[in-house]
Each structure stands twice: as C-alpha cells, then as structure tokens.
Amino acid sequence: MLALEKDKDDGMGSCLFEAGNAHEDRVLLLLKGMGFDVVTIPREDFNVKREGPSSYEQTIEALKQGREIIHQAILTDNEFNGYSDFILRSDIDWKLVFEDMFRWTQNNTPFQERRPEWFGAKAQGNQYNYAVCEVKLSTMERPEYAIQAACYVDMLSKMIGMSPHNYMYLWLGGTKAPIQLRCDDVLHFYKKLRSDFEMFAKHGFDAIVQSMSASSSASSNVVLPDAPMTKLAPWTDAADQVLKESDDVYMVCGITIHQARRLKAVGISTVAELAMARYPGTKKLRMASKTFDSLQSQARLQHSTKMKRERDESLPADFEVLNTADSSKERNGLTLIPPEHSLDMFFDMESDPLPSDNGPKLEYLFGISTLDGSGPNFDFRFWWAHDRDEERKAFCDVVQFISDRYADSENCAHVYHYGNYEQSAMSRLASQYKTSDDEQARKASELLERLLIKECAFVDMYKVVQRGIRLGEPSYSIKKVEKLCGVKRASEVQDAVSSVAMYHKYKNKAMRRNVAQVLHIDQNDPESPEKLLADIKEYNQQDCDSLVLVTRWLRALQIERGFPYVDPRYIPPEDEEQGEKSSGTEDESGGLATPSKVS
C-alpha cells in the first residue's frame, strides 16, 4: 500500500469553508426569524471524551420530540454517516413557507407572524417524518449536491423507520429560498451509485492503481471513477504522485479519459510506451490516426523532457513548432502575434469567486504592464476594486487607459493576455454596464466592444501557444511556458488560488478595523492588510511581466521560423471559424482545451 497524504490546505479550502458556514448561518437566522422551533445539534469531537448525551443521541431525542427544524442532525445507517444542514418536519407546508420567505425578503418587508396555513395536522405521538434541506455556497445546481441530499434522505428514513418524504431541498448561494427536488427522481440513481462505490472501495487503493494497466486482472471487476485521477480532491497530490511514479498515459497533456482507456485497451499504458508505439489501426484502437499522431508527439516530448530532467531538474522542457499547413484553413498559432509596438499592453486580472454580496465574481485587481519603463523592469499600472462600485470604476478606467493608448498608437498597439479569462470577464462586465444609468460605464462598454470585436486589439497568447508549439510539459499554463524564457518567480503568492486565499485573508483582517485606517498601519506587521495586498499585487505584476517575456520569446520564434503575422481584422469570418474548429476540444481532435483561467 502506498503511503498517501491528503492535499495540504492551499488557503482556498479554508476560504470556502468559512464562506459556506456564513451562508448556512444566514439561512439559520432566516428560519429562526420566521419563528420556527430550531434546535442545533453540537458537532462532536470523537477524539475527546464527552460528558452527557452524544450528538447521535441528541438527534434521536430531537426527532422523538418532534422539533420543527433540526440543524446539524447527525444521520447514520451504520455504514455511512454525516451531518445534515437542516431536516424539516414534514407536516409543515415548506413550499408555502419558502414562497412567503422569498416574497418578504425580496420586498425587504418584516417577517409576519407564523401563518396557520403553514401547518398541517399534528402526528400522533410526535412520530413525524422529515425532509432534508442542504445548504450549498455554489449558485449552480450540481448532481453531487442532489446525491449527497439523497444519501441523507436514505439514512434518515432508516433512522425513523418511515418511507422517505416526497421532497428534498437545496438552498444555493445568492438565493433567498431553496429549490425543491423530488426524492424519487434521485434516490434510485443514488442507490446504484452507492453500490458501485462500495464495490470500488472493497478492492483497496492498490488494486485500483493496478487496474489502470490494461493487463490488470482486476480491471474487469473494479469500477473506476469517470473523473481523471488528478481531479480527485482532496487526494489530488496523492493521485498525481501515483500517476507520475507509474508514468501513466493519463499524464499526456490534452489526453481525454476515453482516449487513455482506448490506449490502455491495446496495451499502451505509459507515456514512454505511447512515445514508442506503432499505430494499432483505427478499427482496433477506435481513434483516428491524426489524433494518435498528435498524442504520440506530445508523449515523446514529455518523455524526452523527463529523461533529461533526471540528470538536471533545472533544464527547460523540450518543445517543437507545430508543422501546420500555410493556408487560411489551418494557420500556425505563431501567425497570430502582431509586431511589437512601444504602446503594447500586457493584461492580467484577479477575481474573487466568493464575493460578500453573493453575486457574480468580483474582479478585484486589474493589472497592466507596459514597455514604458527603462532598464530590465517594465512599467506596471494597477486598479483595485473591493466592492461593486469600485469594480465599475476600475473597469471604466482600464478601458479608457487601453483605448487612449490604442488611439495614440494609431491603432497598432495590442492588449496581450494568457487564456480567455480576461476577454470573457471584461465582456461580462461590459454586458452588465451596457444599460447602466452610469454614462461613463455605458461609454466604456461601447469602447470595449469596439476594441474586442471591430479592432481585434486583444491577443490571447494561450491560443498562440496552443496552436503554435508543442511543449514537453503536462500543462501549457504560463508557469510552464515561461520556463522557456528563463523566468524565475520571487513572489510569496505562487498561483491564482493562493491569490484568492490571500485576498480573503485581507478582507477578514480589514473588516476588523476601520477602513479609513487601513493605509496607516504598521509597515512592519507581516500579516497587515497592506502587506497582503502588496503580495497579491506583486503576483499580478509578475504574471504581466512574465507575459511580456513569453510574448517576445514567441515572436522571436515566429520571425526565426518565417511565419508572417496575419491580421485577424482581414480574415474572412468563415476562415476564422474553420481555424477555431481545427483546434477544437472534441474527443477525437487531440487538441488542448482552452481553460477559462490559465495560470
């Protein structure tokens, strides 16, 4: 058995935990504010000897007493157990309750007294059934939320000896009332999933790892998860360790789960084996030869990089320029790089997925490096936004800054970014402000639309990398590509997740102080809000400065290999559409999917 450890907390887990608890507390206050009888079951530390009734015994007692709402009830069937956020007594018409709650909160009117229409006939002997209500921070419904709620429904029905209630509820983030789901629509799927999981768990982790080989005798018995091993949080690092040590074919950048399984079915289980394999044929492999060739080329580069790094870990990855046809139907990504201009801009944004107002992401930092500085350092401009008003102002200021430089360059400068996030986030903000009462915001939205669509002033360098070169790394993030340029980072913040975690730490510290005093704090305090913001800014600046170097390196490669710049403003729409399809993300394309945020 491998010695495995859970992922270390990157800070984001703590942020999510705190935000989730705050959302649950808001729901608890709403229910209490409507006058319901609510009992909270204290969570039990099983490592500490406890006096008095256990959490389970208190839950059973609350059920016997027929309490209207039980918060943090511990549920179990002696195999699974868990704390349900809320269980709701079933004689109460919760659909009507939540409709009234939504109306009162929507209109900001005080809660009325308990309405008789909410309550049905009392059960004899307080033998009530209960409905499960789970509180989730996410603003989107997800299958796993319904499955978790169904698990609680199943355990609860066994504990009280009654058939499950007809409905269960999910209370999502940013909503003023929960959504209602039919239990029967989920329970059958949950029971099948549970049966598969029990079979999966019975074989042990070693058997699961062994089953990833096509020659494994256990592979026909073990139910493997549909998610990639590298996504099995909180065991991501452990899964990554297993895959790296076994040189698993899953580690080939851009490979899909189905492609990996098809390769393993014909005896190609490792990156090294794929690098040296002969094409088994379309009928046997069920994969087009073009897809196989693309995956094999990627595997060869990763394998050669791995071999040379066994001698010296500091060596850059091997790479090659993609050999694409010089036609409008399939252009090399290097043709997307415009000539350098002294007014060029290099743009990166930091966003908070957990804003305090439960709305969409808050874009809390806009950073732009320019070539105005002298010496080895670039000039850096930045705009903070700690609330929606500041976000709107920062958006307007950034768009105006870009527009002015673009006009001063006689429409020759460009805005470079890495990944589609900056374009999509700015477009989202523009769509919000397009009908705003704020004239400046409306004007900025129109300017951005012209820069993005008519002028094609934004250049996605991830798309250039994706279509222009093949890199011997398991990822094409800017942190991997910048190593080709010799970039070394010094910031304490190492990735976007750490940036968000540090920003939440800043908000928590700033809330405890008068906002007017934030900029007058002791500079020597290593955990001061000002120091935290400075670290985040440094990380953002390093991303922008790194992008300058990556762009220059790729442009030098473009010139060296003789790829002329093709201005997208003069590409016929049908040709550009065909170019997008040629780098698609379908299972048989062999292409790399463009993530929303590449860091």
FIVO-907226 format. One line per field, with one value per residue (C-alpha): residue number from 1; z negated, y, x negated. Coordinates in steps of 0.2 Angstrom, whole numbers, plus 5000, padded with zeros to 4 digits. Layout:
<robas>
pos = (NUM;...) .
pz = (Z;...) .
py = (Y;...) .
px = (X;...) .
</robas>
This chain:
<robas>
pos = (1;2;3;4;5;6;7;8;9;10;11;12;13;14;15;16;17;18;19;20;21;22;23;24;25;26;27;28;29;30;31;32;33;34;35;36;37;38;39;40;41;42;43;44;45;46;47;48;49;50;51;52;53;54;55;56;57;58;59;60;61;62;63;64;65;66;67;68;69;70;71;72;73;74;75;76;77;78;79;80;81;82;83;84;85;86;87;88;89;90;91;92;93;94;95;96;97;98;99;100;101;102;103;104;105;106;107;108;109;110;111;112;113;114;115;116;117;118;119;120;121;122;123;124;125;126;127;128;129;130;131;132;133;134;135;136;137;138;139;140;141;142;143;144;145;146;147;148;149;150;151;152;153;154;155;156;157;158;159;160;161;162;163;164;165;166;167;168;169;170;171;172;173;174;175;176;177;178;179;180;181;182;183;184;185;186;187;188;189;190;191;192;193;194;195;196;197;198;199;200;201;202;203;204;205;206;207;208;209;210;211;212;213;214;215;216;217;218;219;220;221;222;223;224;225;226;227;228;229;230;231;232;233;234;235;236;237;238;239;240;241;242;243;244;245;246;247;248;249;250;251;252;253;254;255;256;257;258;259;260;261;262;263;264;265;266;267;268;269;270;271;272;273;274;275;276;277;278;279;280;281;282;283;284;285;286;287;288;289;290;291;292;293;294;295;296;297;298;299;300;301;302;303;304;305;306;307;308;309;310;311;312;313;314;315;316;317;318;319;320;321;322;323;324;325;326;327;328;329;330;331;332;333;334;335;336;337;338;339;340;341;342;343;344;345;346;347;348;349;350;351;352;353;354;355;356;357;358;359;360;361;362;363;364;365;366;367;368;369;370;371;372;373;374;375;376;377;378;379;380;381;382;383;384;385;386;387;388;389;390;391;392;393;394;395;396;397;398;399;400;401;402;403;404;405;406;407;408;409;410;411;412;413;414;415;416;417;418;419;420;421;422;423;424;425;426;427;428;429;430;431;432;433;434;435;436;437;438;439;440;441;442;443;444;445;446;447;448;449;450;451;452;453;454;455;456;457;458;459;460;461;462;463;464;465;466;467;468;469;470;471;472;473;474;475;476;477;478;479;480;481;482;483;484;485;486;487;488;489;490;491;492;493;494;495;496;497;498;499;500;501;502;503;504;505;506;507;508;509;510;511;512;513;514;515;516;517;518;519;520;521;522;523;524;525;526;527;528;529;530;531;532;533;534;535;536;537;538;539;540;541;542;543;544;545;546;547;548;549;550;551;552;553;554;555;556;557;558;559;560;561;562;563;564;565;566;567;568;569;570;571;572;573;574;575;576;577;578;579;580;581;582;583;584;585;586;587;588;589;590;591;592;593;594;595;596;597;598;599) .
pz = (5000;5005;4991;4996;4988;4991;5000;4990;4987;5000;4991;5003;4994;4978;4988;4995;4978;4969;4983;4983;4964;4966;4979;4968;4953;4964;4968;4949;4944;4958;4951;4933;4938;4945;4928;4931;4917;4921;4912;4916;4913;4907;4918;4909;4907;4907;4901;4884;4871;4869;4854;4857;4872;4889;4905;4911;4895;4896;4914;4909;4894;4906;4918;4904;4898;4915;4916;4931;4938;4933;4938;4940;4936;4937;4948;4950;4956;4948;4964;4969;4958;4959;4953;4962;4963;4959;4958;4959;4951;4964;4958;4962;4980;4983;5001;4994;4981;4993;5005;4991;4986;5003;5005;4988;4991;5010;5004;4988;4978;4960;4957;4952;4938;4941;4953;4949;4967;4965;4953;4956;4944;4930;4929;4916;4903;4911;4925;4938;4955;4960;4976;4979;4984;4989;4990;5004;5007;5026;5036;5048;5046;5047;5047;5032;5021;5025;5022;5005;5000;5006;4995;4980;4985;4986;4969;4961;4967;4960;4943;4941;4949;4962;4981;4987;4988;5006;5007;5003;5004;5010;5004;5016;5013;5018;5017;5004;5004;5008;5024;5022;5029;5029;5019;5031;5045;5036;5024;5037;5045;5028;5023;5039;5037;5019;5024;5037;5024;5011;5025;5029;5011;5007;5018;5010;5017;5023;5033;5041;5046;5053;5063;5073;5083;5097;5091;5074;5069;5058;5071;5076;5058;5051;5055;5060;5057;5073;5067;5070;5056;5055;5050;5035;5022;5008;5015;5030;5025;5020;5037;5046;5037;5042;5060;5061;5052;5064;5079;5083;5100;5091;5089;5108;5109;5118;5117;5113;5101;5116;5126;5112;5109;5128;5127;5112;5120;5133;5121;5121;5103;5100;5108;5113;5122;5131;5136;5145;5150;5168;5173;5170;5183;5182;5181;5166;5157;5161;5163;5179;5185;5184;5166;5162;5170;5160;5144;5148;5152;5136;5126;5135;5129;5111;5111;5118;5105;5091;5096;5097;5080;5072;5075;5071;5064;5069;5088;5098;5107;5125;5137;5156;5168;5175;5193;5200;5217;5223;5228;5221;5216;5203;5198;5186;5169;5172;5186;5173;5165;5171;5172;5156;5153;5139;5133;5131;5115;5105;5095;5081;5069;5051;5047;5031;5034;5016;5015;4999;5009;5016;5033;5048;5047;5041;5052;5038;5047;5064;5069;5085;5088;5102;5111;5104;5091;5093;5089;5085;5077;5085;5080;5071;5068;5057;5051;5035;5033;5016;5020;5035;5036;5036;5049;5061;5059;5061;5077;5084;5080;5088;5104;5105;5102;5116;5128;5126;5129;5144;5151;5148;5157;5172;5169;5169;5151;5144;5127;5123;5111;5107;5108;5112;5095;5097;5113;5105;5089;5097;5109;5094;5085;5101;5104;5086;5089;5106;5100;5084;5078;5077;5093;5091;5088;5104;5114;5108;5113;5130;5131;5126;5138;5152;5146;5145;5160;5173;5169;5163;5151;5138;5142;5132;5130;5124;5141;5149;5138;5141;5160;5162;5152;5143;5126;5116;5100;5093;5094;5105;5091;5092;5077;5088;5104;5095;5090;5109;5106;5090;5079;5060;5048;5031;5025;5010;5020;5032;5041;5043;5029;5017;5023;5019;5002;4998;5003;4992;4978;4982;4981;4965;4957;4965;4958;4940;4942;4948;4967;4966;4955;4967;4976;4959;4952;4945;4961;4950;4947;4958;4958;4960;4974;4983;4984;4990;5004;5009;5011;5022;5032;5034;5040;5053;5059;5061;5072;5083;5084;5087;5102;5109;5110;5116;5130;5135;5135;5146;5158;5160;5164;5176;5185;5185;5192;5205;5200;5206;5195;5201;5195;5189;5195;5213;5211;5219;5205;5212;5212;5194;5189;5198;5189;5172;5177;5182;5164;5156;5140;5146;5140;5157;5160;5150;5146;5129;5121;5118;5099;5093;5082;5086;5073) .
py = (5000;5017;5030;5043;5060;5072;5088;5102;5117;5130;5143;5142;5127;5137;5152;5141;5133;5150;5157;5141;5142;5161;5156;5142;5155;5167;5153;5148;5166;5167;5151;5157;5175;5167;5160;5141;5130;5126;5115;5114;5098;5102;5093;5080;5078;5060;5062;5070;5061;5068;5070;5069;5063;5061;5070;5055;5053;5072;5070;5055;5064;5079;5068;5060;5077;5082;5098;5108;5111;5101;5109;5099;5082;5068;5054;5036;5019;5011;5011;5030;5044;5063;5080;5086;5105;5105;5092;5100;5092;5086;5092;5110;5116;5121;5126;5139;5144;5147;5157;5168;5170;5174;5187;5196;5196;5202;5216;5220;5219;5212;5194;5191;5180;5162;5158;5144;5139;5133;5119;5103;5090;5085;5067;5055;5053;5065;5052;5065;5062;5074;5082;5085;5103;5105;5122;5125;5140;5137;5147;5132;5116;5101;5082;5079;5091;5081;5064;5070;5075;5058;5050;5059;5055;5037;5037;5047;5036;5021;5030;5035;5019;5029;5030;5045;5061;5066;5081;5087;5104;5113;5131;5138;5153;5170;5164;5169;5152;5134;5124;5108;5091;5075;5062;5048;5057;5055;5040;5026;5034;5036;5018;5012;5024;5019;5000;5005;5014;5000;4989;5002;5004;4985;4982;4994;5008;4997;4986;5002;5008;4991;4991;5006;4994;4985;4969;4970;4956;4967;4979;4970;4970;4987;5001;5016;5034;5044;5059;5060;5054;5071;5079;5068;5081;5081;5067;5077;5077;5059;5054;5065;5056;5039;5044;5051;5036;5025;5036;5034;5038;5050;5062;5066;5084;5086;5067;5063;5049;5040;5041;5035;5020;5015;5016;5005;4993;4989;4988;5006;5011;5023;5039;5030;5016;5029;5038;5022;5014;5010;5015;5000;5005;5014;4998;4991;5007;5017;5033;5042;5041;5061;5060;5046;5056;5071;5062;5052;5068;5076;5060;5060;5077;5074;5058;5066;5081;5069;5059;5075;5082;5066;5072;5091;5096;5115;5111;5119;5107;5101;5109;5109;5121;5113;5109;5116;5120;5138;5141;5151;5134;5129;5143;5141;5150;5160;5169;5177;5188;5206;5216;5224;5242;5253;5256;5237;5232;5215;5212;5201;5201;5193;5188;5183;5169;5171;5190;5195;5200;5183;5190;5185;5185;5201;5207;5214;5218;5224;5224;5230;5230;5241;5244;5262;5258;5259;5245;5227;5232;5236;5249;5242;5250;5243;5246;5239;5235;5229;5232;5233;5252;5251;5237;5248;5262;5251;5244;5261;5267;5252;5253;5271;5268;5254;5265;5280;5270;5261;5278;5285;5271;5274;5258;5247;5243;5227;5220;5203;5191;5172;5162;5168;5174;5192;5194;5184;5194;5211;5206;5201;5217;5227;5217;5222;5241;5242;5248;5256;5273;5277;5286;5283;5264;5264;5273;5261;5246;5253;5256;5238;5231;5240;5235;5217;5214;5228;5231;5214;5223;5209;5194;5178;5171;5154;5152;5156;5143;5130;5131;5136;5124;5108;5108;5093;5098;5090;5108;5123;5136;5151;5145;5131;5141;5155;5142;5143;5161;5159;5167;5164;5170;5178;5181;5173;5170;5156;5154;5161;5150;5157;5174;5172;5164;5179;5191;5183;5184;5203;5205;5196;5207;5223;5220;5221;5238;5255;5255;5273;5267;5253;5263;5270;5253;5247;5243;5230;5219;5204;5200;5218;5220;5232;5219;5206;5217;5221;5202;5200;5215;5208;5191;5200;5211;5195;5187;5203;5205;5186;5188;5202;5189;5175;5186;5192;5174;5168;5182;5179;5161;5167;5178;5164;5151;5163;5164;5181;5190;5188;5202;5195;5210;5205;5186;5181;5175;5158;5155;5161;5149;5135;5139;5138;5121;5114;5117;5110;5100;5085;5068;5064;5081;5078;5096;5105;5113;5131;5134;5149;5155;5148;5152) .
px = (5000;4993;4991;5003;5007;5022;5018;5011;5023;5019;5029;5044;5051;5052;5060;5073;5077;5079;5090;5100;5103;5108;5121;5128;5128;5139;5151;5152;5156;5169;5178;5176;5183;5199;5202;5198;5193;5175;5163;5144;5135;5117;5104;5094;5075;5073;5055;5061;5071;5088;5099;5118;5128;5119;5123;5132;5142;5147;5153;5164;5171;5175;5184;5194;5199;5205;5194;5199;5181;5166;5150;5134;5143;5131;5138;5131;5136;5120;5110;5112;5114;5114;5121;5136;5138;5156;5170;5188;5203;5215;5232;5227;5230;5212;5216;5228;5216;5202;5214;5218;5200;5195;5208;5204;5185;5187;5198;5187;5203;5203;5207;5225;5231;5232;5247;5259;5259;5241;5246;5255;5262;5250;5244;5250;5236;5225;5220;5216;5207;5194;5187;5169;5163;5144;5136;5123;5112;5112;5125;5127;5136;5124;5128;5116;5127;5143;5133;5127;5145;5152;5139;5145;5164;5159;5151;5164;5178;5169;5167;5185;5192;5203;5203;5193;5203;5208;5196;5179;5172;5156;5153;5140;5128;5135;5154;5167;5176;5172;5176;5187;5182;5192;5184;5189;5180;5163;5164;5164;5148;5140;5143;5135;5120;5118;5117;5104;5094;5094;5088;5074;5069;5069;5054;5042;5032;5018;5030;5037;5020;5016;5032;5026;5015;5023;5015;5023;5034;5043;5048;5064;5070;5066;5077;5066;5072;5076;5066;5047;5037;5029;5046;5049;5048;5043;5032;5025;5007;5008;5016;5003;4989;4996;4998;4981;4972;4981;4978;4997;5003;5016;5001;5000;5006;5023;5027;5045;5051;5059;5043;5032;5044;5043;5024;5023;5035;5022;5008;5002;5002;4987;4981;4965;4975;4985;4969;4963;4979;4984;5002;5013;5025;5042;5053;5043;5039;5055;5045;5041;5023;5021;5027;5014;5000;5004;5005;4989;4979;4984;4979;4962;4958;4964;4954;4938;4940;4942;4926;4915;4923;4917;4900;4904;4921;4917;4917;4931;4944;4941;4953;4956;4965;4981;4980;4997;5002;4998;5016;5031;5039;5026;5014;5000;5003;4987;4996;5007;4993;4993;4977;4971;4976;4970;4988;4992;5001;4999;5015;5020;5035;5038;5055;5064;5077;5084;5089;5098;5114;5116;5116;5105;5086;5079;5064;5054;5037;5034;5015;5006;4988;4981;4965;4963;4951;4932;4920;4925;4941;4957;4970;4985;5002;5015;5033;5040;5059;5065;5084;5096;5094;5075;5076;5086;5074;5059;5067;5070;5053;5045;5055;5051;5032;5032;5042;5031;5015;5023;5028;5011;5003;5013;5022;5006;5004;5012;5018;5010;5017;5015;5031;5048;5052;5048;5059;5073;5073;5072;5086;5096;5094;5097;5114;5119;5115;5122;5139;5132;5138;5119;5115;5096;5099;5110;5097;5083;5094;5096;5077;5073;5085;5076;5059;5063;5074;5070;5052;5047;5035;5034;5022;5024;5006;5013;5021;5004;4995;5009;5009;4991;4980;4980;4972;4965;4975;4991;4998;4997;5000;4990;4980;4974;4971;4961;4948;4943;4939;4929;4942;4940;4953;4950;4967;4974;4990;4987;5004;5022;5029;5016;5020;5039;5035;5023;5037;5049;5037;5035;5054;5056;5042;5048;5066;5059;5053;5059;5057;5050;5036;5030;5017;5010;5005;4988;4977;4968;4983;4980;4999;5005;5019;5007;4994;5006;5012;4994;4990;5006;5001;4983;4990;5001;4986;4976;4989;4990;4971;4969;4981;4970;4956;4966;4973;4956;4949;4963;4962;4943;4948;4961;4948;4935;4947;4954;4972;4979;4992;5010;5021;5037;5047;5044;5048;5065;5077;5078;5059;5058;5072;5063;5047;5057;5063;5046;5040;5057;5058;5068;5063;5055;5047;5032;5032;5029;5045;5044;5047;5056;5042;5024;5011) .
</robas>
